[in-house]
Amino acid sequence: MRFSIGFSGIFVGLYRQCLICAVLLSAASIAAVSAQDPQLRFGSDVPREVEQIYERGLKWLAANQSAEGGWDGGDNGPGVTGMCVMAFLASGEDPNFGPYREQIRRAVRSIILSQSGETGFYAVNMGHGSMYHHGFACLAMSEVYGVLDESTLWAGAESAAAAAGPAVVQGQRRSVGQSLELAVRAAVTSQKNNPFHAWRYSPDATDADTSVSGAVLMGLLAARNAGIRVPDEAVDQAIDYFRSMTTNRGEVGYSGIGGGGTANIKAISTLVYAISRRKDLKEYQAVLGRITADLEHQEYSYPEYYRYYMAQALFQGDFDSWQKWNRRTVKELKEQQGEDGSFESNHGSAYGTAMSLLAMALNYRFLPIYER
């Protein structure tokens, strides 16, 4: 069951109750929202082929979820689980009454059970840490916060905890809000201890890169949008890092001194500037110009990652360019989808399927993080 399109005009208020006051009190926000084309905001005219591809992909994700809530095969962990959660939510699937409600709840429990109660870091029971996982898990938890009825979240939790292994400590059955607050604290602490005031693979890293930093910053921005307190300083310092890595010509470096980065890095940099409300920056205008000038680019190293960030970056920055890019991308993904509904990738089918679906999710425009 998807959220009724007929209620689109009040969807954000229903979807994230904690944002109602902010929306009502902001006259500027109301004016901006009212001025937007309803189709633009709510995706009321979703192409049929997108619906078909998306539904087949969700059915594959639902059928291949493990008993403990994650997805096996290839890369797995709370970050990939978070991507799958967002794939369900992004097309308007109801997490409380829809056909995939149990899959969403199992996945949310899995993410929470992966979190250290001491540090707030997700992926603690994976044997190694990854700020990629932390960023995407934080993003997913931000999107589910305020939407999921948690009164039954921990039903069947005993089996989930047993499957998660000995690293899971009893008493970790915290709420989504509690988990998010811990996750934000973990990310901010990692940033404070980093000389670049950004992030790398490990929470204790002393170097940084724009790819990991983009994933973590998006998680923080989503948490802030959800009503979780995120220090302004954390966002400002992260944006300063991205500015230091962006040249006047719109090139964005991966690590070290700016410049020479891939199309992937340009896309994620464009997105974080936009979501953090820094569209007035010259760096934003420069990098947006670079990605809109190269809409025909084919990414071979990390194509799923590229499509995921490119879709959002273009949608936030140049709607006409997004429409052109979206039509071509939907055609490509239709050809690439497997008979079983999955998408193969170098990081496994769960990653490939979730990220491919999310690259098309702006056709629906249900997640608050997609609001322009």
C-alpha positions, -999 to 999 in steps of 0.1 A, spaced: 0 0 0 14 33 -10 5 66 6 -25 81 -12 -15 106 -38 -48 124 -30 -32 135 2 -1 149 -14 -7 184 -4 -2 176 33 21 146 28 52 162 44 32 171 75 19 136 78 51 120 69 73 138 94 51 152 122 80 168 139 84 192 110 49 206 111 57 235 134 87 245 113 67 245 81 38 265 96 61 291 112 82 296 81 63 320 57 91 318 33 90 281 32 52 281 26 56 306 -2 83 285 -18 63 253 -16 31 269 -28 50 283 -58 62 248 -69 43 228 -95 24 201 -76 37 175 -101 72 186 -94 68 183 -56 48 151 -54 55 130 -85 18 126 -93 26 115 -129 50 86 -124 60 69 -157 45 34 -159 78 18 -167 93 33 -135 64 18 -115 70 -16 -131 108 -16 -126 104 -3 -90 78 -29 -80 98 -58 -93 129 -45 -75 110 -42 -42 96 -77 -45 132 -90 -49 143 -71 -19 114 -84 2 120 -120 -9 158 -119 -2 159 -102 32 175 -124 59 157 -134 91 177 -109 111 167 -80 88 197 -74 66 206 -87 31 234 -113 25 257 -116 -4 282 -90 -15 287 -60 7 263 -60 36 258 -42 69 237 -13 83 246 10 54 233 -14 27 203 -22 50 196 15 52 197 18 14 171 -10 12 149 8 38 150 40 18 142 21 -14 109 9 3 100 43 17 110 63 -14 81 51 -35 56 58 -8 53 23 8 35 26 41 58 13 68 29 6 92 1 -9 70 17 -16 37 27 -51 23 64 -45 31 59 -32 67 75 -63 83 105 -60 60 110 -24 70 107 -31 107 131 -60 105 156 -38 87 152 -10 112 158 -34 141 189 -47 124 203 -12 120 197 -4 157 212 -37 168 243 -29 149 249 3 169 273 7 198 255 20 228 288 35 240 299 54 208 267 55 188 286 41 158 267 18 134 284 -13 122 300 -22 155 293 -59 151 307 -62 116 343 -68 128 354 -36 111 341 -1 110 330 20 80 318 56 80 301 48 47 278 24 66 273 49 94 263 77 70 238 57 50 223 41 81 219 75 97 202 88 65 178 59 65 170 62 102 163 99 96 138 91 69 120 65 90 119 87 121 84 100 128 69 77 101 72 43 117 48 34 145 73 20 170 48 4 193 54 -30 175 89 -24 164 105 -49 187 80 -77 182 100 -107 174 132 -90 185 145 -121 204 151 -140 171 166 -109 155 190 -104 185 200 -141 184 207 -140 147 228 -108 151 254 -127 172 272 -123 205 283 -87 198 247 -76 204 243 -64 239 209 -68 256 192 -35 262 199 -21 228 162 -20 219 163 18 217 139 39 197 146 53 163 150 88 179 174 76 205 194 57 179 196 88 157 208 110 186 236 85 193 245 83 156 247 121 153 269 122 184 292 96 168 296 115 136 302 148 153 328 133 177 346 117 147 346 151 129 360 170 159 389 146 162 397 148 125 422 175 114 402 182 83 369 184 102 355 158 78 354 120 76 372 89 63 365 52 65 373 48 102 357 70 129 392 75 143 408 85 109 431 114 107 426 120 70 395 126 50 379 122 16 349 138 -2 331 105 -9 329 93 27 324 129 40 294 133 16 277 102 29 281 112 65 271 148 59 240 137 41 231 116 71 236 146 94 216 169 72 187 144 71 188 140 108 186 178 112 157 179 88 140 153 110 143 174 141 174 159 157 198 185 170 229 188 148 254 215 157 256 242 130 294 241 134 295 205 122 277 214 90 297 246 85 330 229 89 320 200 66 310 225 39 343 244 44 361 211 37 341 206 5 349 242 -5 386 236 0 383 206 -23 365 225 -51 383 245 -77 370 275 -95 364 253 -126 341 230 -107 365 202 -102 364 184 -69 392 164 -54 388 131 -37 414 137 -9 444 159 -3 443 192 -21 412 199 -44 408 191 -81 409 161 -104 381 141 -88 356 118 -106 321 125 -118 309 107 -87 326 132 -65 312 161 -85 277 148 -81 279 142 -43 295 176 -38 268 194 -57 242 176 -36 257 185 -2 260 221 -12 223 221 -22 209 202 8 229 224 32 214 254 16 246 267 1 234 273 -34 247 309 -33 283 297 -31 305 301 -62 318 265 -56 282 252 -59 276 271 -92 309 259 -106 304 222 -99 267 223 -109 278 237 -142 302 208 -147 277 180 -141 249 197 -162 274 201 -191 281 163 -191 247 146 -189 258 119 -213 286 107 -190 288 70 -186 303 58 -152 320 24 -152 337 23 -119 308 28 -95 278 33 -118 251 27 -90 268 52 -67 270 77 -96 233 74 -106 222 77 -70 239 110 -64 236 124 -99 198 120 -97 195 140 -65 222 166 -75 204 174 -108 170 174 -93 181 199 -67 201 221 -91 186 220 -126 152 203 -130 153 204 -168 186 186 -168 172 161 -144 143 153 -167 166 146 -196 190 125 -175 161 107 -158 145 95 -191 178 81 -203 186 65 -169 152 48 -166 157 33 -201 192 20 -191 179 5 -158 150 -12 -175 175 -30 -198 198 -39 -168 172 -53 -145 174 -91 -141 145 -115 -147 140 -118 -109 138 -80 -104 173 -75 -90 202 -54 -103 237 -70 -102 266 -49 -90 302 -54 -79 290 -49 -43 262 -74 -45 226 -76 -56 211 -59 -25 234 -28 -30 228 -28 -67 190 -32 -65 185 -6 -37 208 20 -53 193 15 -87 158 19 -74 168 50 -55 182 65 -87 146 65 -100 130 74 -67 127 111 -75 99 102 -99 79 97 -67 94 124 -45 80 111 -12 111 112 10 116 146 27 153 146 18 141 149 -19 121 181 -13 135 210 -33 
